């Protein structure tokens, strides 16, 4: 049996596991482009599913709480590459 992956928006109460870029952007109140910049900078960890990019809800929460480390420093202090 295949494991089903839920993808949803934060406000709809669905998608306990993964969010798409639009869902993360709406949650953080930023543009989708900003989500891409955060992902490329290593500040927001993403998962590639085929050609799609998904974000674990727990990783977005870590970013919001400043717990995501990058280069040994909190994201607000680090310039990740």
C-alpha positions as CSV (number, residue, x, y, z in Angstrom):
1,X,0.0,0.0,0.0
2,X,1.3,3.4,-1.0
3,X,1.7,6.1,1.6
4,X,-0.5,9.1,0.8
5,X,1.1,12.5,1.1
6,X,-1.3,15.3,2.1
7,X,-0.6,18.7,0.6
8,X,-2.6,21.6,1.7
9,X,-2.8,25.1,2.9
10,X,-2.2,26.0,6.5
11,X,-5.6,27.6,7.0
12,X,-7.6,24.7,5.7
13,X,-6.6,22.2,8.4
14,X,-5.4,19.7,5.8
15,X,-2.0,18.7,4.8
16,X,-0.5,17.8,8.1
17,X,2.7,16.7,6.5
18,X,3.6,18.9,3.5
19,X,2.8,22.3,2.1
20,X,3.4,23.7,-1.3
21,X,5.1,27.0,-2.0
22,X,1.9,28.9,-2.2
23,X,0.8,27.5,1.2
24,X,4.1,28.5,2.8
25,X,3.9,32.0,1.2
26,X,0.4,32.5,2.6
27,X,1.4,31.3,6.0
28,X,4.5,33.6,6.2
29,X,2.6,36.4,4.4
30,X,5.3,36.8,1.8
31,X,5.5,36.2,-2.0
32,X,6.2,32.8,-3.6
33,X,9.4,34.3,-4.8
34,X,10.5,35.0,-1.3
35,X,9.8,31.4,-0.3
36,X,12.1,30.4,-3.2
37,X,14.8,32.8,-2.0
38,X,14.6,31.3,1.5
39,X,14.7,27.8,0.2
40,X,17.8,28.5,-2.0
41,X,19.5,30.2,0.8
42,X,19.1,27.1,3.0
43,X,16.9,29.0,5.5
44,X,13.8,26.9,4.7
45,X,14.4,23.2,4.1
46,X,12.4,21.7,1.2
47,X,11.7,18.3,-0.3
48,X,11.7,17.7,-4.0
49,X,8.8,15.4,-5.1
50,X,9.4,14.9,-8.8
51,X,9.5,18.4,-10.3
52,X,7.6,19.8,-7.3
53,X,8.9,21.4,-4.2
54,X,7.2,20.7,-0.8
55,X,7.8,21.9,2.7
56,X,7.3,20.0,5.9
57,X,5.0,22.0,8.3
58,X,7.5,21.3,11.1
59,X,10.3,22.9,9.1
60,X,8.3,26.1,8.5
61,X,7.5,26.2,12.2
62,X,11.2,25.9,13.0
63,X,12.0,28.8,10.6
64,X,9.3,30.9,12.3
65,X,10.7,30.1,15.7
66,X,14.2,30.9,14.7
67,X,15.3,27.3,15.4
68,X,16.5,26.5,11.9
69,X,20.3,26.8,11.9
70,X,22.4,27.7,8.9
71,X,26.1,27.7,9.1
72,X,26.0,27.2,12.8
73,X,24.1,30.4,13.4
74,X,20.4,31.2,13.7
75,X,18.8,32.2,10.3
76,X,18.5,35.8,11.3
77,X,22.2,36.1,11.8
78,X,23.5,33.9,9.0
79,X,23.9,34.5,5.4
80,X,23.4,31.0,4.0
81,X,24.7,29.9,0.7
